[in-house]
Amino acid sequence: MGEDDLLTPAQIAERLQVNEITVHRWLRSGELRGIKIGRIWRVKEGDLEAFLEQRTTGGKG
């Protein structure tokens, strides 16, 4: 997938093996950057990678 490909919360939940509700919580809180198109969230692949990097490094670097 390219950096600008858009993922759904369901795709992210499946990839990370978490509940979709958790992904929605991250989006609503702003922890995970996303865009809302109508009522549906979408997340750029690059934003998901940045989110994961921040969480695995504790936000350092």
N, C-alpha and C positions, 0 to 999 in steps of 0.2 A: 504494500500500500504506500502511496505517496504521502508526503507531509501534509498536504492540503485535502486529503480524502476525508469525508465526513462520516463519523461513526454514530450510531444510535446508542442510547443508554443500555439497551439490551445487548448489543454487540460488545460493549465495554464490560458489562457485568459477566458475560460469558468468558471473555478473554481473561479477566482478572479473578474469575471464580468467586464473585461476590454477588450479593443480592442486588437486583435492579434498584430497589429502594435506596440502597447505599449510594449508588451512582447519582440518583436524583438529589440526595442530601448533599453530596459533594458539589453538584452543580448549583443548587439553590444557595449554598453558603459561600460560593465563589472559590472554594478550594480547587475545583476543577473548572477550567475556563471552557465555556461553551456558548453557543448561540441558540436562541429559541426562535423557531420558525412556526408561527402560529402557536400551537400548544405543545409542539414537539421539539425536544432538545436535540442538538447535533454538536459533535465535538470533533475538531480537527485532530488528525493523527498526531501532528506535532505538539498540540496542546496536551494530549494524553501522555505523550512521551515526557514532556516537561513536568507534568504533574507527578509521574512515576519517579523521575529523577530527583525531584525535590523531596519526595517522601522517602526514597531509599538513601539519600545522603543527608537527611535531616535539614534540608534547606541550605546547606553549605556548598560554596563553590558554584 
